[in-house]
Amino acid sequence: MPAGPQNSFQERKQRLRASFIEQLPDRLRQARTLLAALTTSERQDEPLTQLHLIFHTLKGSGASFGFNAINASAKEAEQTLREVLDGDRHLSSHLLADLRRHVQTLEELELSVDQAMAQDGHPCFNLQSQRADSSEATDANRRLIYLCDDDALLAQDLASQLSCFGYEVRPYVALEALCEAVQARPPAAIVMDIMFPEGRDAGPTTIAELNTHLDPPIPCLFMSMRDDFQARLRAVKAGGHAYCRKPVKAVEMAELLDQLTSRGATEPYHILIVDDDPDVAQFYAMVLESAGMTTRVASEPARVPAILEDFDADLVLMDLYMPKCSGPELARVLRQIPGYLGLPIIYVSSETNAQRQFKALEVGADGFLTKPIEPERLVTEVQLRAERMRTLRSLMIRDSLTGLFNHNTILQLLKVAMASCQRTQRQLCLAMIDVDHFKAVNDTHGHPTGDQVLMALGRTLRLRLRESDIVGRYGGEEFAVIMTGLEVDQAKIIMDALRESFASVNFLADGREFHCTFSGGLAAFPEYSDPSALIEAADAALYRAKHAGRNCILIAHPNTAQ
C-alpha cells in the first residue's frame, strides 16, 4: 500500500536530515582549515567571513531539522564571529581556542548521529489542515448545485438560468426529496427558499439539521420574498452564506455561487526559495509543496533573475546570509527591475538581532522569519503574503467590473500568444465580440442593468471557453477572445454556441424580463501575421456582422474586402 501524504512528508524530512548529517564532517573539516588559516594568514577578513558563514549555516540547518544541540553550539560560535567581524571583539588566542572547542563539540555530536537523528524538533505537521484545498472533489462536483423551492415553475426557471453560467442545477420542490439527494451525493452548494408548507422558517431549519450530520457543512444561499430581520437572522443562524430577495437575478446569484464554490480552484501559489544550503532549501520546498504550493529552488543568487523570467513567482523566500551575494543585496538587485518592484520578499534566517533584521527589511523586503520556524507558521506566512500579491496583481491586470483581463493586458497577451504560435507553428484565432443594442439597454434600463449584462457576458465567456483560451474586456461593451490550436471554422462553432447560450439568459429590470445578444468577428493567424492586422481584421468582420443583422459571427478573409 503506498504511503500517505503524512508518512511521505516525514520520510522526505528524515532523508534531508540524514543528508545534513552526512555533509557535517566536510563542513567541520572546512572550519578547522579556516581556523588554522586565521593563525597563519595576515589577511583574516576572508577566512573569518567564511567561518562565520559555516557556523551560521549549521545554526540554521540545526534549527530547521530539529538538531537542537548542533544549533546551540553553532549559534554561540556564530555570535562570537559576528562580534569580531563587527569590530566589537579582538581575535585573541583565547577566542580561537573557544572556536576550536565549538568545532570539537560539533564533531562529537556528529559521532552521536544516531542520537541526533532520534531528535525531532517539530511536532507532526498536519498537511491536510495546511492545504489551500485538501478536497479531492472533481470540477463536476464543484459545479453541482441543489435548488429547493416549493414553487415548481420558479425552481425550474432559475435552474435553467443558472445552467447558462456553467452550473449543473437540480431543482427540488419538497424538502424531504432534497435531504435524500444530499445524503446520496452532497452538492457544492444549496440554494434554499425560506418558507415552505412545513413552516415559515422551514428552509433554514432543514439546512441546520442537514449540516449537523455533515463535515464540512454544505454552503447555503437563501432566497425569499421576505426581507425582515428575523428571516435574515434565521438564515444566518442556519449557517447561510448569502441571502437574495426574490425576484432573484440569476447573474447576481451566479456571482454568489462562484464565491461559495471556487475555494481551492485557484492556481497554486508559486514560491521561489533562495538559500545556499540545499538541504534547508529542499526542506522549505517540501513543506510548502505539502501545503499545495509550487516551488522552485535556487542556490545561486545570480540565477534568480533568469529563473523569475520563466517562473512567475508570487513570493521569494530567501536566506539572509549567503556568500558572494547576501539576501539584502539580492533584494536590491530585484528592486532595480521594474517587474519585481512589488514582488514580496521574506527573509528566513537564524539572525535574532532586531537591529540587523530591521536593516535587512529597509531594502524593501516584506517580512522576517526567525529560525527555527514551525512548518505551520511558514505555510501561513507564505500563504498570506502570496495571496496579497495575487490580489494586487489582479487589480492591475483585470477589469474591475467583469474580472476579465483589461485592454492593455489582452494586447500584451495577444503578442505573446502570437509569438508562441509562430515558434510552434500552431494556429491562433482572435474573436472580437460586441453586445448588440447596448446603448438601448443603458438608456431603457439604466447603467446598473447594463453592467449586469456585461458581467453576464464575461461569465459566459469565462465558464464556457477552454482554460487555455484568453478572455478580456477590450473596452466598453466589446470583448476579445484569443484561442490557440484551433482552425477558424472550429472557433466559429464555439463562438456560435456561446452566442446562443448568452441569448438565452433572462435579465430582469423594473419587473420586466429582457434578453441580449452579441455579434462577433473572427480573424486567424497566420493569415494575419501581426497583432495590429489581426485586431483590425477581426474588428472589420465584427462591423460586417453588425450590418448583416446582428446576433451572428462572421470570419475575416484576407482576400475579402473588409
C-alpha positions as CSV (number, residue, x, y, z in Angstrom):
1,M,0.0,0.0,0.0
2,P,1.5,3.4,-0.9
3,A,2.5,5.7,1.9
4,G,0.0,8.5,2.7
5,P,1.0,12.2,2.4
6,Q,1.8,12.5,6.1
7,N,4.1,9.5,6.0
8,S,5.7,10.7,2.8
9,F,6.4,14.1,4.3
10,Q,8.1,12.6,7.4
11,E,10.2,10.2,5.2
12,R,11.4,13.1,3.0
13,K,12.2,15.1,6.1
14,Q,14.2,12.2,7.5
15,R,16.2,11.9,4.2
16,L,17.0,15.6,4.3
17,R,18.1,15.4,8.0
18,A,20.3,12.4,7.1
19,S,21.8,14.4,4.2
20,F,22.6,17.2,6.6
21,I,24.4,14.9,9.0
22,E,26.3,13.3,6.1
23,Q,27.7,16.6,5.0
24,L,28.5,17.7,8.5
25,P,32.1,16.2,8.6
26,D,33.1,18.1,5.5
27,R,31.8,21.3,6.9
28,L,33.7,20.8,10.2
29,R,36.9,20.0,8.3
30,Q,36.5,23.3,6.4
31,A,36.0,25.0,9.7
32,R,39.3,23.6,11.1
33,T,41.1,24.6,7.9
34,L,39.8,28.1,8.3
35,L,40.7,28.3,12.0
36,A,44.3,27.2,11.0
37,A,44.4,29.9,8.4
38,L,43.4,32.5,11.0
39,T,46.6,31.8,12.9
40,T,48.9,31.8,9.9
41,S,47.4,34.3,7.5
42,E,48.0,38.1,7.7
43,R,44.6,38.8,6.0
44,Q,41.9,37.4,8.2
45,D,38.8,39.0,6.7
46,E,38.1,36.3,4.2
47,P,38.6,33.2,6.5
48,L,36.6,35.0,9.2
49,T,33.7,35.6,6.8
50,Q,33.8,32.0,5.5
51,L,34.0,30.6,9.0
52,H,31.1,32.8,10.1
53,L,29.0,31.5,7.2
54,I,29.7,27.9,8.1
55,F,28.6,28.3,11.7
56,H,25.6,30.4,10.5
57,T,24.5,27.6,8.1
58,L,25.0,25.0,10.8
59,K,22.9,27.0,13.2
60,G,20.1,27.5,10.7
61,S,20.1,23.9,9.5
62,G,20.3,22.5,13.0
63,A,17.2,24.6,13.9
64,S,15.3,23.6,10.8
65,F,16.0,19.9,11.2
66,G,15.5,19.7,14.9
67,F,19.2,19.1,16.0
68,N,19.0,21.4,19.0
69,A,22.5,20.7,20.4
70,I,24.1,21.4,17.0
71,N,22.1,24.6,16.7
72,A,23.1,25.7,20.2
73,S,26.8,25.2,19.7
74,A,26.9,26.7,16.2
75,K,24.9,29.7,17.5
76,E,27.5,30.5,20.1
77,A,30.3,30.3,17.6
78,E,28.5,32.4,15.0
79,Q,27.7,35.1,17.6
80,T,31.4,35.3,18.6
81,L,32.5,35.6,15.0
82,R,29.8,38.2,14.3
83,E,31.2,40.4,17.1
84,V,34.7,40.0,15.7
85,L,33.5,40.9,12.1
86,D,31.7,44.0,13.6
87,G,34.8,45.1,15.4
88,D,33.4,44.6,18.8
89,R,35.9,41.9,19.8
90,H,39.6,41.2,19.1
91,L,40.6,37.8,17.6
92,S,42.6,36.7,20.6
93,S,44.2,33.3,21.2
94,H,41.6,32.7,23.9
95,L,38.8,33.3,21.3
96,L,40.4,31.0,18.8
97,A,40.6,28.3,21.4
98,D,36.9,28.8,22.2
99,L,36.1,28.4,18.5
100,R,38.1,25.2,18.3
101,R,36.1,23.9,21.3
102,H,32.9,24.6,19.4
103,V,34.2,22.6,16.4
104,Q,35.1,19.7,18.7
105,T,31.7,19.8,20.3
106,L,30.1,19.6,16.8
107,E,32.4,16.7,15.9
108,E,31.3,14.8,19.0
109,L,27.6,15.5,18.1
110,E,28.3,14.2,14.6
111,L,29.7,11.0,16.0
112,S,26.5,10.5,18.0
113,V,24.4,10.8,14.9
114,D,22.0,8.0,15.9
115,Q,21.0,10.0,19.0
116,A,20.8,13.2,16.9
117,M,18.6,11.5,14.3
118,A,16.3,10.4,17.1
119,Q,15.6,14.0,18.0
120,D,12.8,15.8,16.2
121,G,12.3,19.5,16.8
122,H,8.9,19.6,15.1
123,P,5.6,18.1,16.1
124,C,3.7,16.2,13.4
125,F,2.9,18.6,10.5
126,N,-0.8,18.4,9.6
127,L,-0.7,18.5,5.8
128,Q,-4.5,18.4,5.3
129,S,-5.2,21.5,7.5
130,Q,-2.5,23.5,5.8
131,R,-3.6,22.8,2.2
132,A,-5.4,25.6,0.5
133,D,-7.8,22.9,-0.7
134,S,-7.4,19.3,0.5
135,S,-10.6,18.3,-1.1
136,E,-10.5,15.7,-3.9
137,A,-13.7,16.9,-5.3
138,T,-13.8,17.0,-9.1
139,D,-14.7,20.1,-11.1
140,A,-18.1,18.5,-11.8
141,N,-18.8,18.3,-8.1
142,R,-17.8,22.0,-7.7
143,R,-20.5,22.9,-10.2
144,L,-23.3,20.8,-8.8
145,I,-26.0,22.9,-7.1
146,Y,-29.2,21.8,-5.4
147,L,-32.1,24.3,-5.6
148,C,-35.1,23.9,-3.3
149,D,-38.3,25.9,-3.7
150,D,-41.9,24.8,-3.4
151,D,-42.8,26.9,-6.5
152,A,-42.0,24.4,-9.1
153,L,-42.1,26.8,-12.1
154,L,-39.7,29.3,-10.3
155,A,-37.4,26.5,-9.3
156,Q,-37.2,25.1,-12.9
157,D,-36.8,28.6,-14.4
158,L,-34.0,29.6,-12.0
159,A,-32.2,26.3,-12.5
160,S,-32.3,26.8,-16.3
161,Q,-30.9,30.3,-15.9
162,L,-28.1,29.2,-13.6
163,S,-27.2,26.4,-16.0
164,C,-26.3,29.1,-18.6
165,F,-23.4,30.1,-16.3
166,G,-21.9,26.7,-16.2
167,Y,-23.6,25.1,-13.2
168,E,-25.4,21.8,-13.1
169,V,-28.6,22.7,-11.1
170,R,-31.0,20.1,-9.8
171,P,-34.3,21.6,-8.7
172,Y,-36.4,20.1,-5.8
173,V,-39.9,21.1,-4.7
174,A,-40.0,19.0,-1.5
175,L,-37.7,19.3,1.5
176,E,-37.7,15.6,2.0
177,A,-36.5,15.0,-1.6
178,L,-33.7,17.5,-1.1
179,C,-32.5,15.7,2.1
180,E,-32.4,12.3,0.4
181,A,-30.4,13.8,-2.6
182,V,-27.9,15.4,-0.2
183,Q,-27.4,12.1,1.6
184,A,-26.9,10.3,-1.7
185,R,-24.5,12.9,-3.2
186,P,-23.6,16.1,-1.4
187,P,-23.6,19.1,-3.8
188,A,-21.1,22.0,-3.9
189,A,-23.8,24.4,-2.5
190,I,-27.6,24.6,-1.9
191,V,-29.9,27.4,-2.9
192,M,-32.8,27.3,-0.4
193,D,-36.1,29.2,0.0
194,I,-37.1,30.3,3.5
195,M,-40.8,29.5,3.6
196,F,-42.4,26.1,2.8
197,P,-45.7,24.4,3.6
198,E,-43.9,22.8,6.6
199,G,-43.4,26.2,8.2
200,R,-42.5,29.9,7.9
201,D,-38.8,29.1,8.6
202,A,-38.7,25.5,7.3
203,G,-35.9,26.2,4.9
204,P,-33.3,27.4,7.5
205,T,-34.5,24.7,9.9
206,T,-33.8,22.0,7.3
207,I,-30.4,23.3,6.4
208,A,-29.4,23.5,10.0
209,E,-30.5,19.9,10.6
210,L,-28.7,18.7,7.5
211,N,-25.4,20.3,8.3
212,T,-25.3,18.8,11.8
213,H,-24.6,15.5,10.1
214,L,-22.1,16.8,7.5
215,D,-18.4,17.7,7.9
216,P,-17.7,20.1,6.4
217,P,-21.2,21.6,6.2
218,I,-22.6,22.4,2.7
219,P,-22.5,26.2,1.8
220,C,-26.0,27.6,1.5
221,L,-27.5,30.6,-0.2
222,F,-31.0,31.5,1.0
223,M,-33.7,33.3,-1.1
224,S,-37.1,34.6,-0.1
225,M,-39.8,37.2,-0.7
226,R,-39.3,38.1,2.9
227,D,-36.9,40.9,3.8
228,D,-37.5,41.1,7.5
229,F,-34.7,40.9,10.1
230,Q,-36.0,37.6,11.6
231,A,-35.8,35.9,8.2
232,R,-32.3,37.0,7.7
233,L,-31.3,36.1,11.2
234,R,-32.7,32.6,10.8
235,A,-30.7,32.2,7.6
236,V,-27.5,33.3,9.4
237,K,-28.2,31.0,12.4
238,A,-28.6,28.1,9.9
239,G,-25.1,28.9,8.5
240,G,-26.3,30.7,5.4
241,H,-23.5,32.4,3.4
242,A,-25.7,34.7,1.4
243,Y,-29.3,36.0,1.1
244,C,-31.2,37.0,-2.0
245,R,-34.5,38.7,-2.1
246,K,-37.0,37.5,-4.7
247,P,-37.4,38.1,-7.6
248,V,-33.8,36.7,-7.9
249,K,-31.4,38.0,-10.6
250,A,-29.7,34.9,-12.0
251,V,-26.5,36.9,-12.7
252,E,-26.2,38.1,-9.1
253,M,-26.9,34.6,-7.8
254,A,-24.3,33.1,-10.1
255,E,-21.7,35.5,-8.7
256,L,-22.5,34.5,-5.2
257,L,-22.3,30.8,-6.1
258,D,-18.9,31.5,-7.6
259,Q,-17.7,32.7,-4.2
260,L,-19.2,29.7,-2.4
261,T,-17.8,27.0,-4.8
262,S,-14.5,28.4,-6.0
263,R,-12.4,27.6,-2.9
264,G,-9.2,25.8,-3.9
265,A,-9.9,26.1,-7.6
266,T,-7.2,28.8,-8.0
267,E,-3.7,28.2,-9.4
268,P,-1.3,27.1,-6.6
269,Y,1.0,29.8,-5.2
270,H,4.4,29.9,-6.9
271,I,7.2,30.3,-4.4
272,L,10.9,30.8,-5.2
273,I,13.3,29.7,-2.5
274,V,16.8,31.1,-2.4
275,D,19.3,29.5,0.0
276,D,22.9,28.5,-0.4
277,D,22.2,25.4,1.8
278,P,20.5,22.9,-0.5
279,D,19.2,20.8,2.4
280,V,17.4,23.7,4.1
281,A,16.1,24.9,0.7
282,Q,14.7,21.5,-0.1
283,F,13.1,21.3,3.4
284,Y,11.2,24.5,2.9
285,A,10.2,23.4,-0.6
286,M,8.9,20.1,0.8
287,V,6.9,21.9,3.5
288,L,5.3,24.4,1.0
289,E,4.7,21.7,-1.6
290,S,3.0,19.6,1.0
291,A,0.6,22.5,1.6
292,G,-0.3,22.6,-2.2
293,M,2.2,25.2,-3.4
294,T,4.5,25.1,-6.4
295,T,8.2,25.8,-5.6
296,R,11.5,26.4,-7.4
297,V,14.8,26.3,-5.5
298,A,17.9,28.5,-6.3
299,S,21.2,28.0,-4.5
300,E,23.0,30.7,-6.6
301,P,21.6,34.2,-6.2
302,A,23.0,35.2,-9.6
303,R,20.5,32.8,-11.2
304,V,17.4,34.3,-9.6
305,P,16.6,37.0,-12.2
306,A,16.8,34.4,-15.0
307,I,14.6,31.9,-13.0
308,L,12.0,34.6,-12.4
309,E,11.6,35.2,-16.2
310,D,10.3,31.6,-16.5
311,F,8.8,31.1,-13.1
312,D,6.0,33.6,-12.3
313,A,6.7,33.7,-8.6
314,D,4.1,35.1,-6.1
315,L,6.8,35.4,-3.4
316,V,10.5,34.9,-2.9
317,L,11.7,33.2,0.3
318,M,15.4,33.9,0.8
319,D,18.2,33.4,3.3
320,L,19.8,36.5,4.8
321,Y,23.4,35.5,4.8
322,M,24.8,33.9,1.6
323,P,28.3,34.0,0.2
324,K,29.1,36.4,-2.7
325,C,25.6,38.0,-2.5
326,S,23.6,38.5,0.7
327,G,19.8,38.5,1.0
328,P,19.6,42.3,1.2
329,E,21.9,42.7,-1.8
330,L,19.8,40.3,-3.9
331,A,16.7,42.2,-2.8
332,R,18.2,45.4,-4.1
333,V,19.0,43.8,-7.4
334,L,15.4,42.6,-7.8
335,R,14.0,46.0,-6.8
336,Q,16.0,47.6,-9.6
337,I,14.0,45.5,-12.1
338,P,10.6,47.3,-12.7
339,G,8.7,44.0,-13.0
340,Y,9.8,42.9,-9.5
341,L,9.2,46.1,-7.6
342,G,6.1,44.7,-5.9
343,L,7.3,41.1,-5.6
344,P,7.0,40.0,-1.9
345,I,10.3,39.0,-0.3
346,I,10.6,37.2,3.0
347,Y,13.9,36.6,4.8
348,V,14.3,33.3,6.7
349,S,17.3,33.4,9.0
350,S,18.6,32.5,12.4
351,E,19.6,36.1,12.9
352,T,18.0,37.3,16.2
353,N,19.5,40.8,16.4
354,A,16.5,43.2,15.9
355,Q,18.6,46.0,14.5
356,R,20.1,43.8,11.8
357,Q,16.7,42.4,11.0
358,F,15.3,45.9,10.6
359,K,18.2,47.0,8.5
360,A,17.6,44.0,6.2
361,L,14.0,45.0,5.8
362,E,14.9,48.5,4.8
363,V,15.7,47.5,1.2
364,G,12.1,46.6,0.5
365,A,11.6,43.2,2.0
366,D,8.2,42.3,3.4
367,G,8.9,40.1,6.4
368,F,11.5,38.3,8.5
369,L,11.1,34.8,9.8
370,T,13.5,33.6,12.5
371,K,14.7,30.1,12.5
372,P,13.7,27.6,13.8
373,I,10.3,28.2,12.2
374,E,7.5,25.7,12.6
375,P,6.2,24.3,9.2
376,E,2.7,25.5,10.0
377,R,3.8,29.1,10.6
378,L,6.0,29.0,7.4
379,V,3.0,27.9,5.4
380,T,0.7,30.5,6.9
381,E,3.1,33.4,6.5
382,V,3.8,32.5,2.9
383,Q,0.1,32.0,2.0
384,L,-0.9,35.3,3.4
385,R,1.7,37.3,1.5
386,A,1.3,35.3,-1.7
387,E,-2.5,35.9,-1.6
388,R,-2.0,39.6,-1.2
389,M,0.4,39.6,-4.2
390,R,-2.2,37.7,-6.3
391,T,-4.9,40.3,-5.3
392,L,-2.7,43.3,-6.1
393,R,-1.6,41.8,-9.4
394,S,-5.2,41.0,-10.3
395,L,-6.2,44.6,-9.7
396,M,-3.5,45.8,-12.1
397,I,-4.3,43.5,-15.0
398,R,-8.0,42.8,-14.7
399,D,-11.2,44.8,-15.5
400,S,-12.9,45.7,-12.2
401,L,-16.4,45.0,-13.5
402,T,-16.1,41.7,-15.3
403,G,-12.9,40.2,-13.7
404,L,-11.5,39.6,-17.2
405,F,-8.2,40.9,-18.5
406,N,-8.2,44.6,-19.2
407,H,-7.4,46.3,-22.5
408,N,-3.6,46.7,-22.1
409,T,-3.2,43.1,-20.7
410,I,-5.1,41.5,-23.5
411,L,-2.9,43.3,-26.1
412,Q,0.2,42.1,-24.4
413,L,-1.1,38.5,-24.1
414,L,-2.1,38.6,-27.8
415,K,1.5,39.5,-28.7
416,V,2.9,36.7,-26.5
417,A,0.4,34.1,-27.9
418,M,1.2,35.0,-31.5
419,A,4.9,34.8,-30.9
420,S,4.4,31.4,-29.3
421,C,2.2,30.1,-32.2
422,Q,4.8,31.3,-34.7
423,R,7.5,29.3,-32.9
424,T,5.4,26.2,-32.6
425,Q,3.6,26.6,-36.0
426,R,0.2,26.5,-34.4
427,Q,-2.9,28.4,-35.5
428,L,-4.5,31.2,-33.5
429,C,-7.9,32.8,-33.7
430,L,-9.0,36.2,-32.4
431,A,-12.7,36.9,-31.8
432,M,-13.9,40.4,-31.2
433,I,-17.4,40.5,-29.9
434,D,-19.8,43.3,-29.1
435,V,-23.1,43.4,-27.2
436,D,-26.0,44.3,-29.6
437,H,-28.0,47.4,-28.9
438,F,-26.1,48.0,-25.7
439,K,-26.8,51.8,-25.7
440,A,-30.5,51.0,-25.8
441,V,-30.1,48.7,-22.7
442,N,-28.5,51.5,-20.8
443,D,-31.0,54.1,-21.9
444,T,-34.0,51.9,-21.2
445,H,-33.0,50.1,-18.0
446,G,-30.1,52.2,-16.6
447,H,-26.4,51.7,-16.4
448,P,-26.5,49.3,-13.4
449,T,-28.6,46.9,-15.5
450,G,-26.1,47.4,-18.4
451,D,-23.3,46.4,-16.0
452,Q,-25.3,43.2,-15.2
453,V,-25.3,42.4,-18.9
454,L,-21.6,42.9,-19.3
455,M,-20.9,40.8,-16.1
456,A,-23.1,38.0,-17.5
457,L,-21.3,38.0,-20.9
458,G,-18.0,38.0,-19.1
459,R,-19.1,35.0,-17.0
460,T,-20.4,33.2,-20.1
461,L,-17.1,33.6,-21.9
462,R,-15.0,32.6,-18.8
463,L,-17.0,29.5,-18.0
464,R,-17.8,28.1,-21.4
465,L,-14.3,28.5,-23.0
466,R,-11.3,26.3,-22.5
467,E,-8.8,27.1,-19.7
468,S,-6.2,27.8,-22.3
469,D,-8.3,30.5,-24.0
470,I,-7.7,34.1,-23.1
471,V,-10.6,36.4,-22.5
472,G,-10.5,40.2,-22.0
473,R,-12.7,43.2,-21.9
474,Y,-11.4,45.3,-24.8
475,G,-13.4,48.4,-24.0
476,G,-17.0,49.4,-23.3
477,E,-19.2,46.5,-24.5
478,E,-16.5,45.0,-26.6
479,F,-14.7,41.8,-25.6
480,A,-11.7,39.9,-27.1
481,V,-11.1,36.1,-27.1
482,I,-7.8,34.5,-28.0
483,M,-8.0,30.8,-28.9
484,T,-4.9,28.8,-29.9
485,G,-4.6,25.5,-31.7
486,L,-7.9,25.9,-33.5
487,E,-8.9,26.2,-37.1
488,V,-11.0,29.3,-37.7
489,D,-14.1,27.2,-38.6
490,Q,-13.8,25.4,-35.3
491,A,-13.5,28.7,-33.4
492,K,-16.7,29.9,-35.2
493,I,-18.6,26.8,-34.0
494,I,-17.5,27.6,-30.4
495,M,-18.4,31.3,-30.6
496,D,-21.8,30.5,-32.1
497,A,-22.6,28.1,-29.2
498,L,-21.6,30.9,-26.8
499,R,-23.8,33.4,-28.7
500,E,-26.8,31.1,-28.4
501,S,-26.1,30.4,-24.7
502,F,-25.9,34.1,-23.9
503,A,-29.1,34.9,-25.9
504,S,-31.0,32.5,-23.6
505,V,-30.1,34.4,-20.4
506,N,-33.0,36.2,-18.8
507,F,-32.3,39.7,-17.5
508,L,-34.6,41.4,-15.0
509,A,-35.2,45.2,-14.7
510,D,-38.1,47.0,-13.2
511,G,-40.0,43.8,-13.0
512,R,-39.6,43.1,-16.7
513,E,-37.5,40.4,-18.4
514,F,-35.4,41.0,-21.5
515,H,-32.7,39.3,-23.5
516,C,-29.4,40.4,-25.1
517,T,-27.4,39.1,-28.0
518,F,-23.9,39.8,-29.3
519,S,-22.2,39.9,-32.7
520,G,-18.7,38.9,-33.4
521,G,-15.8,38.9,-35.9
522,L,-13.1,36.2,-36.2
523,A,-9.6,36.5,-37.7
524,A,-6.9,33.9,-37.8
525,F,-3.1,33.8,-37.6
526,P,-1.0,33.2,-39.7
527,E,-3.4,34.6,-42.3
528,Y,-2.9,37.9,-40.5
529,S,0.7,37.9,-39.3
530,D,0.9,40.7,-36.8
531,P,-1.3,41.8,-33.8
532,S,-2.5,45.1,-35.3
533,A,-3.5,43.4,-38.6
534,L,-5.3,40.6,-36.7
535,I,-7.2,43.0,-34.5
536,E,-8.2,45.2,-37.4
537,A,-9.4,42.2,-39.4
538,A,-11.5,40.8,-36.5
539,D,-13.0,44.3,-35.9
540,A,-13.9,44.6,-39.6
541,A,-15.6,41.2,-39.5
542,L,-17.5,42.4,-36.4
543,Y,-18.6,45.5,-38.2
544,R,-19.9,43.4,-41.1
545,A,-21.8,41.2,-38.6
546,K,-23.5,44.2,-37.2
547,H,-24.6,45.3,-40.6
548,A,-25.7,41.8,-41.5
549,G,-28.4,42.0,-38.9
550,R,-26.5,41.4,-35.6
551,N,-26.5,38.2,-33.5
552,C,-24.1,36.4,-35.7
553,I,-20.4,35.6,-36.1
554,L,-18.5,36.3,-39.3
555,I,-15.0,35.3,-40.4
556,A,-12.4,37.7,-41.9
557,H,-10.7,36.5,-45.1
558,P,-7.6,38.3,-46.4
559,N,-8.9,38.3,-50.0
560,T,-12.3,39.7,-49.0
561,A,-13.0,43.4,-49.0
562,Q,-13.5,44.4,-45.3
